[in-house]
Amino acid sequence: MRRHELERREVDADGPPALSRVNRSVAAAFVLLACLAGGAPAQADDWNFNQAIPCPSAPVYGVPFSQCYVSNVRTFRIGNVQSWRLTYTDSVSEFAIGYYRLVAAHGTGGMSPVTSNSALIDWIRTADALKHVSGGGTNWAVATSPTGERYVTFQKGSRQCIGFVRNSPANNWTLGATFCRESRTPVPVQEVQFIWDAVKVRE
């Protein structure tokens, strides 16, 4: 899905030393939980994206989606959180957005922002709403756009990929996006910036 296709279809490493593979997976899971809840969930369950919704009704817009789903509501110590999985796929590219929103707060503080480079990579790697795109990724790294936004680069087979996380100023939602396409060269930073700017949230 190249930039001109998006325009045509638009609807409006710092961090700790490397851990062992097992320990890093465990740490990554805790990064996502900490972002979502500021602590462990009050009840144990999983994200289930089994309810399809019309894509125009999704809380995120600005890029085309072909399939959209909303999850069950999960209860954490800060409140109830729900997630949306929004995707687009064609023969040479794939795109996904995972949007996690605090739908009923139980106190103050909200969802912890994703800040460090290592947390940014781990969030993209472990977010359930993005795993069908980020799964199998290798050569993870963090880059910075000319306007200062940090984003992740990685490879998935013959595809070059990027990902980013956006934090709500009010700490009531977190959005992650991943984009991969068939290419021998990395996704140009200008295209990353275009996708970043195109993705918008309905408040």
C-alpha positions in Angstrom: 0.0 0.0 0.0 2.1 2.9 -1.3 1.6 6.6 -0.5 -0.3 7.4 -3.7 -2.6 4.5 -2.9 -3.3 5.9 0.6 -3.9 9.3 -0.8 -6.3 7.9 -3.4 -8.2 5.8 -0.9 -8.1 8.0 2.2 -11.5 8.3 3.7 -11.4 11.9 4.8 18.2 1.0 20.6 18.3 2.4 24.1 16.9 0.3 27.0 18.4 -2.6 29.0 20.9 -5.1 27.6 19.5 -7.9 25.5 17.7 -10.6 27.6 17.4 -14.3 26.8 14.6 -15.0 24.3 12.4 -16.5 27.0 13.0 -13.7 29.5 12.6 -11.0 26.8 9.1 -12.4 25.8 8.0 -12.3 29.5 9.3 -8.8 29.9 7.6 -7.7 26.7 4.3 -9.0 27.9 4.6 -7.0 31.1 5.4 -3.8 29.1 2.1 -4.1 27.3 0.2 -4.8 30.5 1.8 -2.0 32.3 0.9 0.4 29.5 -2.7 -0.7 29.5 -3.4 -0.9 33.2 -0.6 0.5 35.3 -0.5 -2.9 37.0 -1.8 -6.5 36.7 -5.3 -7.2 35.5 -8.0 -7.6 38.1 -9.3 -10.6 36.2 -7.5 -13.0 33.9 -8.7 -13.3 30.4 -7.5 -12.7 26.8 -8.2 -10.3 24.0 -10.7 -11.8 21.6 -11.2 -10.1 18.3 -14.2 -12.0 17.2 -16.8 -9.3 16.7 -16.6 -7.7 13.2 -17.8 -4.1 12.9 -18.3 -1.8 9.9 -14.9 0.0 9.3 -16.5 3.4 9.0 -17.7 3.1 12.6 -14.2 2.4 14.0 -12.7 5.0 16.4 -9.7 5.4 14.0 -9.8 6.8 10.5 -7.6 8.4 7.8 -6.3 5.3 6.1 -8.3 2.5 4.3 -9.3 -0.6 6.2 -10.7 -3.9 4.8 -11.5 -5.7 8.0 -12.3 -4.3 11.4 -13.0 -6.0 14.8 -13.7 -5.0 18.3 -12.6 -7.0 21.3 -14.1 -8.0 24.6 -13.8 -5.6 27.5 -11.1 -6.5 30.0 -11.0 -5.3 33.6 -7.7 -3.9 35.0 -7.0 -2.0 38.2 -7.4 1.4 36.5 -10.6 0.4 34.8 -12.2 -1.4 31.8 -10.2 -1.5 28.6 -11.4 -2.4 25.1 -9.4 -2.9 21.9 -10.0 -2.5 18.2 -8.1 -4.4 15.4 -8.2 -2.6 12.1 -6.5 -4.1 9.0 -5.8 -3.7 5.3 -4.2 -6.4 3.2 -3.3 -6.7 -0.5 -1.0 -8.9 -2.5 2.2 -6.9 -1.6 1.4 -5.2 1.7 -0.3 -5.4 5.0 -1.3 -2.8 7.5 -2.8 -3.0 11.0 -3.8 -0.7 13.8 -4.4 -1.7 17.4 -6.3 0.8 19.4 -6.7 0.2 23.2 -9.1 2.5 25.0 -10.0 3.0 28.7 -13.8 2.8 28.4 -14.6 3.1 32.1 -12.0 4.5 34.6 -11.8 3.1 38.2 -9.6 5.9 39.5 -6.9 8.3 38.4 -3.7 7.9 36.4 -4.9 6.3 33.3 -2.9 4.2 30.8 0.9 4.5 31.1 2.5 6.0 28.0 5.1 4.1 26.0 8.3 6.0 26.3 11.7 4.2 26.0 13.0 2.6 22.8 12.9 -0.9 24.3 9.3 -0.4 25.4 8.3 0.8 22.0 9.7 -2.3 20.3 8.2 -4.6 22.9 4.7 -2.9 22.6 4.7 -3.4 18.8 5.9 -7.0 19.1 3.4 -8.1 21.8 0.2 -6.2 21.2 -2.4 -8.8 20.3 -4.1 -6.5 17.9 -0.9 -6.3 15.8 0.6 -9.8 16.0 -0.7 -11.0 12.7 1.5 -8.3 11.1 4.4 -8.0 13.6 4.7 -11.8 14.3 7.8 -13.3 12.8 9.6 -9.9 12.6 13.4 -9.7 12.8 16.1 -7.0 12.9 14.1 -4.7 15.2 15.4 -1.2 15.6 14.2 2.3 16.4 14.5 5.3 14.1 13.4 9.0 14.3 11.6 11.0 11.7 12.7 14.5 10.7 9.9 15.9 12.9 11.0 13.9 15.9 8.5 11.0 16.0 10.2 7.7 17.0 9.2 4.6 15.0 10.2 0.9 14.8 11.7 -0.7 11.8 11.8 -4.5 11.2 11.8 -7.2 8.5 9.3 -10.0 7.9 10.6 -12.4 5.3 10.9 -10.4 2.1 8.9 -7.5 3.5 10.2 -4.3 5.0 8.1 -3.0 7.9 7.6 -0.1 10.2 5.6 0.5 13.4 4.8 3.2 15.8 2.9 3.9 19.0 0.9 7.0 19.8 -0.1 7.9 23.4 -3.2 9.9 24.3 -2.4 13.2 25.9 -5.2 12.3 28.4 -3.8 8.8 29.0 -7.1 7.2 28.1 -6.0 5.4 24.9 -2.9 4.0 23.2 -2.6 3.4 19.5 -0.1 1.1 17.7 0.3 0.7 14.0 2.3 -1.6 11.8 2.9 -1.6 8.0 4.8 -4.1 5.8 5.3 -4.3 2.1 7.4 -6.3 -0.4 10.6 -4.3 -0.8 14.4 -4.7 -0.9 14.9 -1.4 0.7 13.6 0.1 4.0 10.3 2.0 4.0 11.3 5.7 3.2 11.0 8.0 6.2 8.8 10.3 4.2 6.3 7.5 3.8 6.5 6.8 7.5 5.7 10.4 8.2 2.8 10.3 5.8 1.2 7.3 7.5 1.8 8.9 11.0 0.0 12.1 9.9 -2.8 10.2 8.1 -3.9 8.1 11.1 -6.4 10.0 13.2 -8.5 9.1 16.3 -12.1 10.0 17.0 -12.1 11.5 20.5 
